[in-house]
Amino acid sequence: MIEYKAYHRTSSGRRGYERNAVRKKARPGSEGRMMRAERVRLVAWIAAVLIAVVLVGVACASAYSWLTRSPMFSVRTIDMNPCANVTLEEVWTIVRGGGSTNIWSVPAREVSRKLSAHPWIRAVSVRKAFPDRLVVRIEEHRPVAMVNLDALWYVNSDGKPFKRLTTYDPKNLAIITGFSVKELRSGDAVTVRNFRRTLELLQLAEAGPLRKNLSEVHFDPQDGYTLVTRDTGVQFKIGGMDSQKAVRRIEQALPRLSSLGNSPGIVDLKTEGRIFVRPGE
């Protein structure tokens, strides 16, 4: 009897376990409902992100519109370094010419580009200093000579003609002659070299024996270089010799010329160790 009861209890326990296991099986269609719920949550998340992006964009656009219209950011000051030939009024004219003086909408690069077209400006930088100031730094050309082309032009130390002289411009610099507009604009290597060498000779002579007394440096492809003094118009012909050697020859010749009394017209220094003096042509 004891063995029979134990058998029936074990059998019924197993049958109960199997019934419970059947109940725990997934219901038909539950997996599909879960996938649909996940899709809904994903779509909702994407929509929320898009709405946030749109709202941020609208807020930024509104803020930018306010910034570019607010009088708080109007340019009131231009901090400009002192210049001899560029005025603050000229800079203001270019800044105002853009149509808006709001510091957010003033194009610093465009202002810099327009200022670069000024004949006296060699280099320029423009930057914004919020809330209402522009900082402008200008490097001007420094004329070291004049060149006689279609008219008189100022030349800087790089050998670049940068400004055509007007009636009001000072004309107290030495003149370079012997070059044409066409030759210089062609960019021919030989012409550029000769022009720069002429300028080098001019600067060495002005720094040495002919300080404040040099009127002209003339170049001729056949005859070479001729330097003309400002006071008496003496012509020093040095041919194609080296610039530093030519300056030394002029220094050696000046004391001897002063002993001649009457101012000679032409002093030929092309022959080493000899000085030939003759009346002017």
MIDOSE-1310 file (N, C-alpha, C; in nm, 2 decimals, decimal comma, always signed):
residues 281
miey	+0,08/-0,12/+0,00/+0,00/+0,00/+0,00/+0,09/+0,12/+0,00; +0,19/+0,12/+0,07/+0,28/+0,24/+0,08/+0,34/+0,27/-0,06; +0,38/+0,17/-0,13/+0,44/+0,18/-0,26/+0,34/+0,23/-0,36; +0,22/+0,20/-0,35/+0,11/+0,24/-0,45/+0,09/+0,39/-0,43
kayh	+0,08/+0,44/-0,31/+0,05/+0,58/-0,29/+0,16/+0,67/-0,34; +0,28/+0,62/-0,31/+0,40/+0,70/-0,35/+0,40/+0,71/-0,50; +0,36/+0,61/-0,57/+0,36/+0,61/-0,72/+0,26/+0,71/-0,77; +0,14/+0,71/-0,71/+0,04/+0,80/-0,76/+0,07/+0,95/-0,73
rtss	+0,14/+0,97/-0,62/+0,18/+1,11/-0,59/+0,28/+1,16/-0,69; +0,38/+1,07/-0,72/+0,48/+1,11/-0,82/+0,42/+1,14/-0,95; +0,33/+1,06/-0,99/+0,27/+1,08/-1,13/+0,19/+1,20/-1,13; +0,11/+1,23/-1,03/+0,03/+1,35/-1,03/+0,11/+1,47/-1,03
grrg	+0,23/+1,47/-0,95/+0,32/+1,58/-0,95/+0,37/+1,61/-1,09; +0,41/+1,51/-1,16/+0,46/+1,54/-1,29/+0,36/+1,59/-1,39; +0,24/+1,54/-1,37/+0,13/+1,59/-1,46/+0,10/+1,74/-1,43; +0,11/+1,78/-1,30/+0,09/+1,92/-1,26/+0,20/+2,01/-1,32
yern	+0,32/+1,96/-1,32/+0,43/+2,04/-1,37/+0,41/+2,06/-1,52; +0,37/+1,96/-1,59/+0,35/+1,97/-1,73/+0,24/+2,07/-1,76; +0,13/+2,07/-1,68/+0,02/+2,17/-1,70/+0,07/+2,31/-1,68; +0,16/+2,33/-1,57/+0,21/+2,46/-1,55/+0,30/+2,51/-1,66
avrk	+0,38/+2,41/-1,71/+0,47/+2,45/-1,82/+0,40/+2,49/-1,95; +0,28/+2,43/-1,97/+0,20/+2,46/-2,08/+0,15/+2,60/-2,07; +0,11/+2,64/-1,94/+0,06/+2,77/-1,92/+0,16/+2,88/-1,94; +0,29/+2,85/-1,91/+0,40/+2,95/-1,93/+0,44/+2,98/-2,07
karp	+0,40/+2,90/-2,16/+0,43/+2,92/-2,30/+0,38/+3,06/-2,35; +0,45/+3,13/-2,44/+0,41/+3,26/-2,49/+0,28/+3,25/-2,56; +0,20/+3,36/-2,54/+0,07/+3,36/-2,61/+0,09/+3,40/-2,76; +0,01/+3,35/-2,85/+0,02/+3,38/-2,99/+0,00/+3,53/-3,01
gseg	+0,10/+3,60/-3,09/+0,08/+3,74/-3,13/+0,15/+3,84/-3,03; +0,20/+3,79/-2,92/+0,27/+3,88/-2,82/+0,40/+3,94/-2,87; +0,47/+3,86/-2,95/+0,60/+3,91/-3,00/+0,57/+4,03/-3,10; +0,47/+4,02/-3,18/+0,44/+4,13/-3,28/+0,40/+4,26/-3,21
rmmr	+0,32/+4,24/-3,09/+0,29/+4,36/-3,02/+0,41/+4,43/-2,96; +0,50/+4,35/-2,91/+0,63/+4,41/-2,85/+0,71/+4,49/-2,96; +0,72/+4,43/-3,08/+0,79/+4,50/-3,19/+0,72/+4,63/-3,22; +0,59/+4,63/-3,23/+0,52/+4,75/-3,26/+0,54/+4,86/-3,15
aerv	+0,54/+4,82/-3,03/+0,56/+4,92/-2,92/+0,70/+4,98/-2,93; +0,80/+4,89/-2,96/+0,94/+4,95/-2,98/+0,95/+5,05/-3,09; +0,88/+5,02/-3,21/+0,88/+5,11/-3,32/+0,82/+5,24/-3,28; +0,71/+5,23/-3,21/+0,64/+5,36/-3,17/+0,73/+5,44/-3,08
rlva	+0,80/+5,38/-2,99/+0,89/+5,45/-2,90/+1,01/+5,52/-2,98; +1,06/+5,44/-3,08/+1,17/+5,50/-3,17/+1,12/+5,62/-3,25; +1,00/+5,60/-3,31/+0,94/+5,72/-3,39/+0,92/+5,84/-3,30; +0,87/+5,81/-3,18/+0,85/+5,92/-3,08/+0,98/+5,99/-3,05
wiaa	+1,09/+5,91/-3,03/+1,22/+5,97/-2,99/+1,27/+6,06/-3,11; +1,26/+6,00/-3,23/+1,31/+6,08/-3,35/+1,23/+6,21/-3,36; +1,10/+6,20/-3,35/+1,02/+6,32/-3,36/+1,05/+6,43/-3,25; +1,08/+6,38/-3,13/+1,12/+6,47/-3,03/+1,25/+6,54/-3,06
vlia	+1,35/+6,47/-3,11/+1,48/+6,52/-3,15/+1,46/+6,63/-3,26; +1,38/+6,59/-3,37/+1,36/+6,69/-3,48/+1,29/+6,81/-3,43; +1,19/+6,80/-3,34/+1,13/+6,92/-3,29/+1,23/+7,01/-3,21; +1,31/+6,94/-3,13/+1,41/+7,02/-3,05/+1,51/+7,09/-3,15
vvlv	+1,55/+7,02/-3,26/+1,64/+7,09/-3,35/+1,58/+7,21/-3,42; +1,45/+7,19/-3,46/+1,38/+7,30/-3,52/+1,36/+7,42/-3,42; +1,33/+7,39/-3,29/+1,32/+7,50/-3,20/+1,45/+7,57/-3,17; +1,56/+7,49/-3,16/+1,69/+7,55/-3,14/+1,73/+7,64/-3,26
gvac	+1,70/+7,59/-3,38/+1,72/+7,67/-3,50/+1,64/+7,80/-3,51; +1,52/+7,79/-3,47/+1,43/+7,92/-3,47/+1,49/+8,01/-3,36; +1,53/+7,96/-3,25/+1,58/+8,04/-3,14/+1,71/+8,11/-3,18; +1,80/+8,03/-3,25/+1,93/+8,09/-3,30/+1,90/+8,20/-3,40
asay	+1,81/+8,17/-3,50/+1,78/+8,27/-3,60/+1,72/+8,40/-3,54; +1,63/+8,38/-3,44/+1,58/+8,50/-3,37/+1,69/+8,58/-3,30; +1,78/+8,50/-3,23/+1,88/+8,57/-3,16/+1,98/+8,65/-3,25; +2,01/+8,58/-3,37/+2,10/+8,65/-3,46/+2,03/+8,77/-3,52
swlt	+1,90/+8,76/-3,55/+1,83/+8,88/-3,60/+1,83/+8,99/-3,51; +1,82/+8,96/-3,38/+1,82/+9,07/-3,28/+1,96/+9,13/-3,26; +2,06/+9,04/-3,27/+2,20/+9,09/-3,26/+2,24/+9,18/-3,37; +2,19/+9,15/-3,49/+2,23/+9,23/-3,61/+2,15/+9,36/-3,62
rspm	+2,04/+9,37/-3,54/+1,96/+9,49/-3,54/+1,97/+9,58/-3,42; +2,03/+9,52/-3,32/+2,03/+9,59/-3,19/+2,13/+9,71/-3,20; +2,09/+9,83/-3,16/+2,18/+9,94/-3,15/+2,30/+9,93/-3,05; +2,28/+9,83/-2,96/+2,39/+9,80/-2,87/+2,52/+9,76/-2,94
fsvr	+2,51/+9,70/-3,06/+2,62/+9,65/-3,13/+2,66/+9,73/-3,25; +2,62/+9,86/-3,25/+2,66/+9,95/-3,36/+2,80/+9,99/-3,34; +2,88/+9,99/-3,45/+3,02/+10,03/-3,44/+3,03/+10,18/-3,40; +3,09/+10,21/-3,29/+3,10/+10,35/-3,24/+3,24/+10,40/-3,25
tidm	+3,34/+10,30/-3,25/+3,48/+10,34/-3,24/+3,56/+10,26/-3,34; +3,66/+10,33/-3,41/+3,75/+10,26/-3,49/+3,89/+10,29/-3,43; +3,95/+10,18/-3,38/+4,09/+10,20/-3,32/+4,19/+10,18/-3,43; +4,25/+10,29/-3,47/+4,34/+10,29/-3,59/+4,47/+10,34/-3,55
npca	+4,58/+10,28/-3,59/+4,71/+10,33/-3,56/+4,74/+10,46/-3,64; +4,82/+10,55/-3,59/+4,85/+10,67/-3,66/+4,91/+10,65/-3,80; +4,86/+10,72/-3,90/+4,92/+10,70/-4,04/+4,94/+10,84/-4,10; +5,04/+10,85/-4,18/+5,08/+10,98/-4,24/+4,99/+11,01/-4,36
nvtl	+4,94/+10,91/-4,43/+4,87/+10,93/-4,56/+4,73/+10,87/-4,57; +4,69/+10,80/-4,46/+4,56/+10,74/-4,46/+4,48/+10,79/-4,34; +4,36/+10,85/-4,36/+4,29/+10,92/-4,26/+4,18/+10,82/-4,20; +4,14/+10,86/-4,08/+4,03/+10,78/-4,01/+3,90/+10,80/-4,09
eevw	+3,88/+10,92/-4,15/+3,76/+10,94/-4,22/+3,75/+10,85/-4,34; +3,86/+10,82/-4,41/+3,86/+10,73/-4,52/+3,82/+10,59/-4,48; +3,87/+10,54/-4,36/+3,83/+10,41/-4,31/+3,68/+10,41/-4,28; +3,63/+10,51/-4,21/+3,49/+10,52/-4,18/+3,40/+10,51/-4,30
tivr	+3,45/+10,58/-4,41/+3,37/+10,58/-4,54/+3,36/+10,44/-4,59; +3,46/+10,36/-4,58/+3,46/+10,22/-4,63/+3,37/+10,14/-4,54; +3,38/+10,16/-4,41/+3,29/+10,08/-4,32/+3,15/+10,11/-4,34; +3,11/+10,24/-4,35/+2,97/+10,28/-4,37/+2,92/+10,24/-4,51
gggs	+3,01/+10,23/-4,60/+2,97/+10,19/-4,74/+2,91/+10,06/-4,75; +2,93/+9,97/-4,65/+2,88/+9,84/-4,66/+2,73/+9,83/-4,63; +2,67/+9,94/-4,59/+2,52/+9,95/-4,56/+2,48/+9,93/-4,42; +2,56/+9,87/-4,34/+2,53/+9,84/-4,20/+2,66/+9,86/-4,12
tniw	+2,64/+9,93/-4,00/+2,75/+9,95/-3,91/+2,74/+9,86/-3,79; +2,65/+9,76/-3,79/+2,64/+9,67/-3,68/+2,76/+9,57/-3,68; +2,82/+9,56/-3,57/+2,95/+9,49/-3,57/+2,94/+9,34/-3,61; +2,82/+9,28/-3,59/+2,80/+9,14/-3,63/+2,79/+9,13/-3,78
svpa	+2,74/+9,23/-3,85/+2,72/+9,22/-3,99/+2,83/+9,29/-4,07; +2,92/+9,37/-4,00/+3,03/+9,43/-4,08/+3,13/+9,33/-4,12; +3,15/+9,31/-4,25/+3,24/+9,21/-4,30/+3,39/+9,25/-4,29; +3,46/+9,21/-4,19/+3,59/+9,25/-4,16/+3,69/+9,22/-4,28
revs	+3,67/+9,11/-4,34/+3,76/+9,07/-4,46/+3,73/+9,17/-4,58; +3,60/+9,20/-4,60/+3,57/+9,29/-4,71/+3,62/+9,43/-4,68; +3,61/+9,48/-4,56/+3,67/+9,61/-4,53/+3,82/+9,61/-4,55; +3,89/+9,50/-4,51/+4,03/+9,49/-4,53/+4,06/+9,49/-4,68
rkls	+3,98/+9,42/-4,76/+4,01/+9,41/-4,90/+4,00/+9,55/-4,97; +3,90/+9,62/-4,93/+3,87/+9,76/-4,98/+3,98/+9,85/-4,94; +4,03/+9,84/-4,82/+4,13/+9,93/-4,77/+4,26/+9,90/-4,84; +4,28/+9,77/-4,88/+4,41/+9,73/-4,95/+4,42/+9,80/-5,09
ahpw	+4,31/+9,85/-5,14/+4,31/+9,92/-5,27/+4,36/+10,06/-5,25; +4,37/+10,11/-5,13/+4,42/+10,25/-5,11/+4,57/+10,25/-5,15; +4,61/+10,35/-5,23/+4,74/+10,35/-5,29/+4,85/+10,36/-5,18; +4,82/+10,41/-5,07/+4,93/+10,42/-4,97/+4,94/+10,30/-4,87
irav	+4,84/+10,21/-4,88/+4,84/+10,10/-4,79/+4,92/+9,98/-4,84; +5,02/+9,94/-4,77/+5,10/+9,82/-4,81/+5,04/+9,69/-4,75; +4,99/+9,70/-4,62/+4,93/+9,58/-4,56/+4,83/+9,64/-4,46; +4,72/+9,56/-4,43/+4,62/+9,60/-4,34/+4,55/+9,48/-4,28
svrk	+4,51/+9,50/-4,15/+4,44/+9,39/-4,08/+4,32/+9,46/-4,01; +4,20/+9,39/-4,01/+4,08/+9,45/-3,95/+4,02/+9,34/-3,86; +4,00/+9,37/-3,74/+3,93/+9,27/-3,65/+3,82/+9,34/-3,57; +3,73/+9,26/-3,52/+3,62/+9,31/-3,44/+3,65/+9,30/-3,29
afpd	+3,62/+9,40/-3,21/+3,63/+9,40/-3,07/+3,50/+9,43/-3,01; +3,43/+9,33/-2,96/+3,29/+9,35/-2,92/+3,29/+9,43/-2,79; +3,18/+9,51/-2,77/+3,06/+9,51/-2,85/+3,05/+9,61/-2,96; +3,14/+9,71/-2,97/+3,11/+9,82/-3,06/+3,24/+9,88/-3,12
rlvv	+3,35/+9,80/-3,14/+3,48/+9,86/-3,18/+3,54/+9,78/-3,29; +3,60/+9,85/-3,39/+3,68/+9,78/-3,49/+3,83/+9,82/-3,47; +3,92/+9,72/-3,48/+4,06/+9,75/-3,46/+4,12/+9,74/-3,60; +4,18/+9,85/-3,65/+4,24/+9,85/-3,78/+4,39/+9,89/-3,77
riee	+4,47/+9,80/-3,82/+4,62/+9,82/-3,82/+4,67/+9,83/-3,97; +4,73/+9,94/-4,00/+4,77/+9,97/-4,13/+4,93/+9,99/-4,14; +4,99/+9,93/-4,24/+5,13/+9,95/-4,27/+5,13/+10,03/-4,40; +5,19/+10,15/-4,40/+5,19/+10,23/-4,52/+5,32/+10,20/-4,61
hrpv	+5,30/+10,23/-4,74/+5,42/+10,23/-4,82/+5,51/+10,34/-4,78; +5,64/+10,32/-4,79/+5,74/+10,42/-4,76/+5,81/+10,45/-4,90; +5,79/+10,57/-4,96/+5,85/+10,60/-5,08/+6,00/+10,63/-5,06; +6,08/+10,57/-5,15/+6,23/+10,60/-5,14/+6,28/+10,67/-5,27
amvn	+6,19/+10,67/-5,37/+6,23/+10,74/-5,49/+6,11/+10,76/-5,58; +6,13/+10,83/-5,69/+6,02/+10,85/-5,79/+6,07/+10,79/-5,92; +5,97/+10,74/-6,00/+6,01/+10,69/-6,13/+5,93/+10,76/-6,23; +5,99/+10,80/-6,34/+5,93/+10,87/-6,45/+5,88/+10,77/-6,55
ldal	+5,75/+10,74/-6,54/+5,68/+10,65/-6,64/+5,59/+10,73/-6,73; +5,46/+10,70/-6,73/+5,37/+10,78/-6,80/+5,35/+10,91/-6,72; +5,38/+10,91/-6,60/+5,39/+11,03/-6,51/+5,48/+10,99/-6,40; +5,50/+11,08/-6,30/+5,58/+11,05/-6,18/+5,51/+10,95/-6,09
wyvn	+5,57/+10,85/-6,04/+5,52/+10,75/-5,95/+5,61/+10,74/-5,83; +5,56/+10,72/-5,71/+5,64/+10,69/-5,60/+5,68/+10,54/-5,61; +5,80/+10,51/-5,56/+5,85/+10,37/-5,56/+5,89/+10,34/-5,42; +5,85/+10,22/-5,37/+5,89/+10,17/-5,24/+6,02/+10,10/-5,24
sdgk	+6,06/+10,05/-5,12/+6,19/+9,99/-5,11/+6,20/+9,85/-5,18; +6,09/+9,80/-5,21/+6,08/+9,67/-5,29/+6,09/+9,69/-5,44; +6,10/+9,82/-5,48/+6,10/+9,85/-5,62/+5,96/+9,85/-5,69; +5,86/+9,87/-5,61/+5,72/+9,87/-5,67/+5,67/+10,01/-5,68
pfkr	+5,64/+10,05/-5,80/+5,57/+10,18/-5,81/+5,43/+10,17/-5,76; +5,39/+10,25/-5,66/+5,26/+10,22/-5,59/+5,17/+10,34/-5,59; +5,21/+10,46/-5,63/+5,12/+10,57/-5,63/+5,16/+10,67/-5,74; +5,07/+10,71/-5,82/+5,09/+10,82/-5,91/+5,08/+10,95/-5,84
ltty	+5,18/+11,04/-5,86/+5,19/+11,16/-5,79/+5,08/+11,26/-5,84; +5,03/+11,34/-5,75/+4,93/+11,44/-5,79/+5,00/+11,58/-5,77; +4,93/+11,68/-5,79/+4,99/+11,82/-5,78/+5,03/+11,84/-5,63; +4,96/+11,78/-5,54/+4,98/+11,81/-5,40/+5,08/+11,72/-5,33
dpkn	+5,13/+11,62/-5,40/+5,23/+11,53/-5,34/+5,37/+11,59/-5,35; +5,45/+11,57/-5,24/+5,59/+11,62/-5,24/+5,67/+11,55/-5,35; +5,76/+11,63/-5,41/+5,84/+11,58/-5,51/+5,99/+11,60/-5,48; +6,03/+11,57/-5,36/+6,16/+11,59/-5,31/+6,25/+11,47/-5,31
laii	+6,21/+11,37/-5,38/+6,29/+11,25/-5,39/+6,36/+11,24/-5,52; +6,47/+11,16/-5,52/+6,54/+11,14/-5,65/+6,46/+11,06/-5,75; +6,48/+11,08/-5,88/+6,40/+11,02/-5,98/+6,48/+10,91/-6,05; +6,41/+10,80/-6,08/+6,47/+10,70/-6,17/+6,41/+10,71/-6,31
tgfs	+6,50/+10,72/-6,41/+6,46/+10,73/-6,54/+6,52/+10,62/-6,63; +6,47/+10,61/-6,75/+6,52/+10,51/-6,84/+6,44/+10,38/-6,86; +6,32/+10,38/-6,79/+6,23/+10,26/-6,80/+6,10/+10,31/-6,84; +6,03/+10,23/-6,92/+5,89/+10,26/-6,97/+5,79/+10,18/-6,89
vkel	+5,66/+10,23/-6,90/+5,55/+10,16/-6,83/+5,54/+10,02/-6,89; +5,55/+10,01/-7,02/+5,54/+9,87/-7,08/+5,64/+9,78/-7,03; +5,76/+9,82/-7,02/+5,87/+9,73/-6,98/+5,85/+9,68/-6,83; +5,81/+9,77/-6,74/+5,79/+9,73/-6,61/+5,67/+9,65/-6,59
rsgd	+5,56/+9,68/-6,66/+5,44/+9,60/-6,65/+5,45/+9,46/-6,71; +5,55/+9,44/-6,81/+5,57/+9,31/-6,87/+5,62/+9,21/-6,77; +5,69/+9,26/-6,67/+5,75/+9,17/-6,57/+5,87/+9,09/-6,62; +5,93/+9,15/-6,73/+6,05/+9,08/-6,79/+6,16/+9,08/-6,68
avtv	+6,22/+8,96/-6,67/+6,32/+8,94/-6,56/+6,44/+9,03/-6,57; +6,48/+9,06/-6,69/+6,60/+9,15/-6,71/+6,56/+9,29/-6,67; +6,44/+9,33/-6,71/+6,40/+9,47/-6,68/+6,38/+9,48/-6,53; +6,32/+9,39/-6,46/+6,30/+9,39/-6,32/+6,44/+9,40/-6,25
rnfr	+6,53/+9,32/-6,29/+6,67/+9,31/-6,23/+6,73/+9,45/-6,25; +6,73/+9,51/-6,37/+6,79/+9,64/-6,39/+6,73/+9,75/-6,31; +6,60/+9,74/-6,29/+6,52/+9,84/-6,22/+6,56/+9,83/-6,07; +6,57/+9,71/-6,02/+6,60/+9,70/-5,87/+6,75/+9,73/-5,85
rtle	+6,83/+9,71/-5,95/+6,97/+9,75/-5,93/+6,99/+9,90/-5,93; +6,91/+9,96/-6,02/+6,91/+10,11/-6,02/+6,86/+10,17/-5,89; +6,76/+10,11/-5,83/+6,71/+10,15/-5,70/+6,81/+10,13/-5,59; +6,88/+10,02/-5,60/+6,99/+9,99/-5,50/+7,10/+10,09/-5,51
llql	+7,14/+10,12/-5,63/+7,24/+10,22/-5,65/+7,20/+10,36/-5,60; +7,08/+10,40/-5,62/+7,02/+10,52/-5,57/+7,03/+10,53/-5,42; +6,99/+10,42/-5,35/+6,98/+10,42/-5,21/+7,13/+10,42/-5,15; +7,22/+10,35/-5,21/+7,36/+10,35/-5,16/+7,42/+10,49/-5,18
aeag	+7,39/+10,55/-5,29/+7,45/+10,69/-5,31/+7,39/+10,79/-5,22; +7,26/+10,78/-5,19/+7,20/+10,87/-5,10/+7,25/+10,85/-4,95; +7,28/+10,73/-4,92/+7,33/+10,70/-4,79/+7,48/+10,73/-4,77; +7,55/+10,76/-4,88/+7,69/+10,79/-4,88/+7,73/+10,92/-4,93
plrk	+7,80/+10,93/-5,04/+7,86/+11,06/-5,08/+7,76/+11,16/-5,13; +7,65/+11,12/-5,18/+7,55/+11,22/-5,24/+7,43/+11,23/-5,15; +7,45/+11,22/-5,02/+7,34/+11,24/-4,93/+7,27/+11,38/-4,95; +7,14/+11,37/-4,97/+7,05/+11,49/-4,99/+7,10/+11,57/-5,11
nlse	+7,17/+11,51/-5,20/+7,22/+11,59/-5,32/+7,21/+11,50/-5,45; +7,12/+11,41/-5,45/+7,10/+11,32/-5,56/+6,97/+11,36/-5,63; +6,97/+11,39/-5,76/+6,85/+11,44/-5,83/+6,80/+11,32/-5,91; +6,89/+11,25/-5,98/+6,84/+11,15/-6,08/+6,94/+11,03/-6,09
vhfd	+6,88/+10,91/-6,11/+6,96/+10,80/-6,16/+6,90/+10,75/-6,29; +6,98/+10,75/-6,39/+6,94/+10,72/-6,52/+7,00/+10,58/-6,57; +6,92/+10,50/-6,63/+6,97/+10,37/-6,68/+6,96/+10,37/-6,83; +7,07/+10,32/-6,89/+7,07/+10,30/-7,04/+7,12/+10,17/-7,07
pqdg	+7,06/+10,08/-7,15/+7,10/+9,95/-7,17/+7,25/+9,94/-7,23; +7,28/+10,05/-7,30/+7,42/+10,05/-7,37/+7,52/+10,12/-7,28; +7,48/+10,24/-7,23/+7,58/+10,32/-7,16/+7,58/+10,29/-7,01; +7,49/+10,22/-6,95/+7,49/+10,19/-6,81/+7,42/+10,30/-6,73
ytlv	+7,48/+10,32/-6,61/+7,42/+10,41/-6,51/+7,48/+10,55/-6,51; +7,39/+10,65/-6,49/+7,44/+10,79/-6,47/+7,37/+10,85/-6,35; +7,45/+10,91/-6,26/+7,39/+10,97/-6,14/+7,41/+11,12/-6,16; +7,30/+11,20/-6,13/+7,30/+11,34/-6,15/+7,28/+11,41/-6,01
trdt	+7,37/+11,51/-5,98/+7,35/+11,58/-5,85/+7,24/+11,68/-5,86; +7,19/+11,72/-5,74/+7,08/+11,81/-5,73/+7,13/+11,96/-5,74; +7,24/+11,99/-5,68/+7,28/+12,13/-5,67/+7,34/+12,18/-5,80; +7,44/+12,11/-5,86/+7,51/+12,16/-5,98/+7,48/+12,08/-6,11
gvqf	+7,41/+11,97/-6,09/+7,37/+11,89/-6,21/+7,49/+11,82/-6,27; +7,59/+11,79/-6,19/+7,70/+11,70/-6,24/+7,65/+11,56/-6,27; +7,70/+11,51/-6,38/+7,67/+11,37/-6,42/+7,78/+11,28/-6,39; +7,76/+11,18/-6,31/+7,86/+11,08/-6,28/+7,83/+10,95/-6,36
kigg	+7,91/+10,92/-6,46/+7,88/+10,81/-6,55/+7,97/+10,69/-6,49; +7,90/+10,58/-6,46/+7,97/+10,47/-6,39/+7,95/+10,34/-6,47; +7,88/+10,35/-6,59/+7,87/+10,23/-6,67/+7,79/+10,12/-6,60; +7,84/+10,00/-6,61/+7,77/+9,88/-6,55/+7,84/+9,83/-6,43
mdsq	+7,93/+9,90/-6,37/+8,00/+9,85/-6,25/+7,91/+9,82/-6,13; +7,96/+9,74/-6,04/+7,89/+9,71/-5,92/+7,85/+9,83/-5,84; +7,74/+9,83/-5,78/+7,68/+9,95/-5,71/+7,78/+10,00/-5,60; +7,83/+9,91/-5,51/+7,91/+9,95/-5,40/+8,05/+10,01/-5,46
kavr	+8,10/+9,95/-5,56/+8,22/+10,00/-5,62/+8,20/+10,14/-5,68; +8,08/+10,16/-5,74/+8,05/+10,28/-5,80/+8,04/+10,39/-5,70; +7,98/+10,36/-5,58/+7,97/+10,46/-5,48/+8,11/+10,50/-5,42; +8,20/+10,40/-5,41/+8,34/+10,43/-5,37/+8,41/+10,51/-5,47
rieq	+8,39/+10,49/-5,60/+8,45/+10,57/-5,70/+8,40/+10,72/-5,69; +8,28/+10,74/-5,66/+8,22/+10,87/-5,65/+8,28/+10,94/-5,53; +8,30/+10,87/-5,42/+8,36/+10,92/-5,30/+8,50/+10,97/-5,32; +8,58/+10,89/-5,40/+8,72/+10,92/-5,43/+8,72/+11,04/-5,53
alpr	+8,62/+11,06/-5,61/+8,63/+11,17/-5,72/+8,59/+11,30/-5,66; +8,50/+11,31/-5,56/+8,44/+11,43/-5,52/+8,55/+11,53/-5,47; +8,65/+11,49/-5,38/+8,75/+11,59/-5,34/+8,83/+11,65/-5,46; +8,86/+11,57/-5,56/+8,93/+11,61/-5,67/+8,85/+11,71/-5,76
lssl	+8,72/+11,69/-5,77/+8,64/+11,77/-5,85/+8,63/+11,91/-5,78; +8,62/+11,92/-5,65/+8,61/+12,05/-5,58/+8,73/+12,14/-5,61; +8,84/+12,08/-5,64/+8,96/+12,16/-5,67/+8,97/+12,22/-5,81; +8,87/+12,17/-5,89/+8,87/+12,22/-6,03/+8,81/+12,36/-6,05
gnsp	+8,74/+12,40/-5,94/+8,68/+12,54/-5,95/+8,54/+12,53/-6,02; +8,54/+12,55/-6,15/+8,42/+12,55/-6,22/+8,35/+12,41/-6,21; +8,23/+12,40/-6,20/+8,16/+12,27/-6,18/+8,16/+12,20/-6,32; +8,22/+12,08/-6,32/+8,23/+12,01/-6,44/+8,09/+11,95/-6,48
givd	+8,07/+11,93/-6,61/+7,94/+11,88/-6,65/+7,93/+11,73/-6,64; +8,03/+11,66/-6,69/+8,03/+11,51/-6,69/+8,16/+11,46/-6,63; +8,14/+11,36/-6,54/+8,25/+11,30/-6,48/+8,24/+11,15/-6,51; +8,34/+11,10/-6,59/+8,34/+10,96/-6,64/+8,43/+10,88/-6,55
lkte	+8,36/+10,79/-6,48/+8,44/+10,70/-6,38/+8,44/+10,56/-6,42; +8,41/+10,53/-6,55/+8,40/+10,39/-6,59/+8,54/+10,32/-6,61; +8,65/+10,40/-6,62/+8,78/+10,34/-6,63/+8,85/+10,34/-6,50; +8,89/+10,22/-6,46/+8,95/+10,20/-6,33/+9,08/+10,29/-6,31
grif	+9,08/+10,37/-6,20/+9,20/+10,45/-6,17/+9,20/+10,58/-6,25; +9,11/+10,61/-6,33/+9,11/+10,73/-6,41/+8,98/+10,81/-6,39; +8,99/+10,94/-6,40/+8,87/+11,03/-6,39/+8,87/+11,12/-6,51; +8,78/+11,11/-6,60/+8,77/+11,20/-6,71/+8,66/+11,30/-6,69
vrpg	+8,70/+11,42/-6,71/+8,60/+11,53/-6,68/+8,58/+11,61/-6,81; +8,46/+11,64/-6,85/+8,43/+11,72/-6,97/+8,31/+11,80/-6,95; +8,29/+11,91/-7,03/+8,17/+11,99/-7,01/+8,04/+11,91/-7,04; +7,94/+11,96/-6,98/+7,81/+11,90/-7,00/+7,76/+11,90/-7,14
e	+7,68/+11,80/-7,18/+7,63/+11,78/-7,31/+7,51/+11,87/-7,33
